[in-house]
Amino acid sequence: MPPEFTRLQGQEHAQRYLLSLLEQEALPPALMFVGPSGVGKATAAYEWAQMLLCTGDRPPCGRCTSCRQMKSLSHPDFHLLMPPGERERVRPERGLRPFPPGMGSLQIGIDEVRRIREELQRPPVQGTRRVVVILDADQLTPEAQNALLKSLEEPPQGTLFLLVTSQEHRVLPTLHSRSRKLVFHYLDYASFVRALHPEPSQPTLLYGLTRGSPGLARVLVERGVLHHRQAFLAFIHGKWEDLVRVLNDHLQGWSAFDLRLVVLIWGTLLRDLLLIKLEANPHHLLVHQDLEERLRETASRVDVQRLFRGLYALRMVDVALERNLSPLEALSLFLAQVDPPHFKSTFLEIHQPGAPFDVWAWFAHNP
């Protein structure tokens, strides 16, 4: 029987293309897997590497020495390059990418690339092929990318590089030119639900929030950020108490990644409120259909300008996080923009000693 992907859901085009490459004698020296986060790029890279290195009759057979070594990431001809601090959190049974990402150092430095290049100077240990998977290739420093380029220009015999990225614009054009690009897309609903097996309690909501990213959906459930939707709707209505309580309980424990998840939830709530304000019957377009009654009640009491102001302020939170402000500092921009009269008293309630109060002034002077 021909080889097949057993863990990768959807991505039929990518599956067909990768399986067709297995039949070719000459593989491209480098492939770049690009697409949204959490849609299966790392899973595809891992499972395809299993097929390439498998010595059984139907790769990946799961029984040969190579497959057993891949399950523990101990195969001598499989090399995994990723941001420092992340490898220890990888669980192959769940995929190569650890979630939430970015818990360690975010950048892959030139020393890591040099180490891989030194290992590749030796011949393969168990066969004729080697596979190098680079997760978050966009996190390679410019120096590391240039060092990697030398290996792509003159790849060692039998070595295949798989670069995985959700932000291909951060990868140098020279690496793009040396790699064959394979695009991954958001999953359709059926594939999305299969990827989340066992099925979560609110698959339709999760699909709407993530547009079909099972990896991101798992994080939303695991981090518990869906529980604060009612508090945010009360805040948009002008009642601060519930949101202040949420921020007091959780903000100090939120990472920048957690706050980005919160921004995702809040942004889709604002979008749903605007749809209700501007459409006669938007039910089928709502992301938070389970809260439709509450959304309609809130929309009837909120003016459109406040909703647009909220969406603009959430974009400012994203920019602030990109500039390495803390979650508290970034969130203060949102509060100050959406409801200035209540900002100072609310901020003082969630403010912790040592956190600056002049974040708005800082942002205004650092465009």
N, C-alpha and C positions, 0 to 999 in steps of 0.2 A: 504493500500500500504506500502511496506517496506521503511525504511528510506534511504535517499540518500544524497550525497554531492551536494550542489547547487552552491558553489563558487569555490571549488577546481577543477582545470583543470588538465587533464592528471593524472599521478600517479595512474594508474589503479590497480597496485598490492597493493599499500598502501590503496587505497579505499576499495578494496575487503577484505583485512585483517582486517581493522578497523571495517567495517560493520559486519564481521563475529564475532568479539569479542562482539558486542552488544548482540548477541544471547546467550552468555555464562553467566552462573551464577557467576563464579569466574573470575574476571578480574585480569591480572597481576598487581602487586603493582606499577610498574614503566615501562614506555616505553621511549625509547630514539629515537627521530626523527633525523636522520643524513642525510646529503647531501649538495649539493652546495647552496649558498645563493640565495634567491629570487625565489625558485622553488615551494613554496607552503607549506613548513613544518609548519610555524606558522599558516597559514590559515587552514591546516588540524587539528592542535591542537585545534584551536578555534572552528571550526565547529563540531568536534567530541565531544568537551566538551559540546557544545549546545545540541547535541543528548543525551549525558549521563544524563544531568540535565533536559531535556525537560519533561513536564508532559502531552503533547498532544498526539493525536493518531498516528501521523506520524512525528517523530522527525527528524530535528528540525521543529516544526510546525510554529514558528514565531509569534504565537498568545497568548500562555499561559504566565502566569506571569514570569516563569523562562526565556523564550526566550526574553521577553521584558527587563528583567533585564540584560541578557547577552549582549543585544545591547548597553547598557550604561555601561557595565562592573561593575554593581552594585550587581550582584548576591552574596548573602552571603556565598554560598558554592563554589564559583569560586575564586581562588587565583592566581594572576599573579605576578611573580617574574622576574624582569629584571633590567639591570643597572640603577642606580639612574639618574634622569634627562630625562629618555626616556619615562616613563609612561605618562607624560603630553602630549607627542606628538603622542600617539597612537590614531588612528581613526578606531574603529571596522568596520566601513563600508568599509574601504580599507584594513583591515587586522591588525593583532596585531603588526607586526614589523614596527617601524617607519624608514623611509628612508630620507636622508642618516643616517646610524647608527653612534654611537660613538660621539654624540654631547655633551653628559654629561659625567659623570664619567663612565669609561669603565668597572669597576669591581663591582661585587656584593659581599659585605662583609658579614662577619659572623653575624653581627647584623640583617641583613635582613632575613637570614635563621632562626635565633632564633625567630624573630617575627612571622614568618610563623609557626614554631613549636609550639609556645604558642597558636596560634589560632587553631591549629589542635588538641589541647588537649580537646577542647570542642566538643560536638557531632554536626553533621550536623544540619543546621537550618531548611531547607525546605524539606528534604527527607532523604534518606539513603546513598547518595553519596556526595563526595566532589572531586573536581578536582584542582590540583595545576599545573599550566603551568610555566615552567622556561625557558624563552627565553635567548638565548646566554648562555647556561649552561657552556660553556668553559670560560666565564668571571667570574665565581665563583672563589674566592680566594681559595687556598689550604685549609685554615682553614674553609671556608664556605662549601667547598665540604665535608670535614670530618664531619662537623656538620650535613649536609644533609644526609650523609651515615647512621647516627643513625636512622633517620626517615625511610629510605628505608629498613633497617634491621628489624625494628619492625614498619611497617606502621600502622597508626591509622585505625580503622575499617572503611571500606567504602571509603577510600581515595586512589585516583589514581594520581600518579606523571607523568607528561609529560615533559621530558627534550628535548629541541630543540637546536641543535648545527650545525654549518657549519664547525667546527674545532674539531672533536671528539678526535683528538690526544691530545688535551689540557684538556680533562676530565680524572680524575684519574681512573686507572684500577678498583679500588674498586667500583666506581659508575657504570662502565660498567658491572661489574659482577652481580650487583643487578638490572639491567635494561634489558628489552628485546628490541633489536635494530630493528628499522624499517628504511629501506634505501629509500631515495627519489632520483630521477634522474632528469637530464635535460629533458625538455619537447620536444616532437616532434613539428614540425613546426605548424601543425594545432592547437594543444592545446596551443602552445605559442601565436599564433595570437588571439585565443579566450580569453586568459587570459588578453590580452592587450586591449580588447574592450573598447572604440572604436579604431579601427585599426590605428596605427601611420602611418606617411607618408612613412617610409622606413622600413617595417617589415623584409625584407630579410637581409638588412644590420644589423639591430639590432639582428636578430637571429644569424648571423655569429659572431658578436662581443661577444655575451653573451653565445653562444652555447645552448641557450634555457632556459634562466633565465628571465622571465617577470619582476621580481622585479628589477633586475639590468638594464633591458632595460628601465624601467620607469625612473630610476635615470639618465641614460645617456641623455634622452630627456629633463628631467626637469632641469638638471644642465648645459645644452647647450654646452657640451664639444665636440660635433660632428662638431661644426662650425669652429674648428681650424685645420682641416686636411690639407687644402691647404697650410697654413703657415708652417706646419711641413714638407711637401714635398719640399717646397722651401728651408727650412733650410738644409735638407738632400742633396739637390742639391748644397748647398754652399751659399745661399742667406739668410742672417740673419735678414733682416729688418722686414719682416712680423712677424716672431716669436718674436722678441724683442718687437714689438708693442703689441702682444697678452699678453706677460708676463708682460709688464708694466701695461696693463689694468686689468689683472685678477689675477696675481700671489699672490698679497697681500691678496686677498679675498678667495683664495683657502685653504681648509683644507687638512689634510693628505689624507682624503678619496677622495677629488676632484682630488688630484694629482695622486692617484692610478687609477682613471678613465682615466685621461690623459695618463698615462703609458699604460693602456689597448689599447687605440686608437693608440698611437704611435707604440706600439709593433706589432699590426696587420698590420699597414701600412708597417713596415719594413719586416714583413713576406711576404706580397704580393709582395714587390719589389724583395725579394730574389726568390720567385717562378717564377717571370717573368725572372729574370736573369738565373735561372737554368733549367727552363722547356720550352719546345717548345710551348705548348698551354695550359696554366694553367687557362683559363678563369673560368671554373666551380669550381676551388678551391679558387678563390680570395674572400676575405671578402668584400673588397671595390670595388665591381664590377661597381658601379656608377662612379668611378674615374679611370676606367681602362685606358683610353687614357692618362690621366695625369700620371698615374703610369708607363706606358710604356715609356713615354717621360723621366721621372725622372730616371728610371732604366737604360736607354741607356747612361746616363751621370754620373752614380755613380758606383764606383768600389765595388766589393763584400766585400772586407775587411772593408770598411766604414760601410756597413750594418751590418756585424757581430759585429763590434765594438759597434754599436748603440744598438743592442740587449743585449750585455753584460753590457753596461752602464745602461740600463733600469733595469736590475736585481739589479744593485748596488743601484738604487733609492729605490727599494723595501726594500732592506736590511737597507738602511739609515732610512727609515720611521719606520721600525720595531724597530730601536734603538732610536726612538723619536727625530730624527733631524727634523727641521722645513721643510716645503715644499721648501722654498728658498734654504736652505742648501742641501737638497736632490737633487734638480734639478741641482744645481751647479756641482755635481758629474757627471751628464750626460753630461753637456756642456763641462766640462773639458776633458772628455774622448773622446767624439766624434770629437771635433774640437779644439784641444789645442791652435793653433795659434791665434784663434779669441776669446778664452774663456775670457781672462782678460778684453778686451774692452767691450764685450757683458755683462759680469757679472756686470761691473761697471755701465752699463746703467740701469740694473734692480735692482741693489743693493740698499738697504735701510739703513739709518744710524743705527748703532748698530748691524747689521748682520755680523758675522765673515767672513773673506775672506780666512781663512786657513782650510776650510772644507776638502779639499783633504788630507792635512797633518794629520788632525785629524783621518780621515777614515783609512789612511795607518798605523797609529800607534794603531788602535783599531780593529784588525781583528776579 
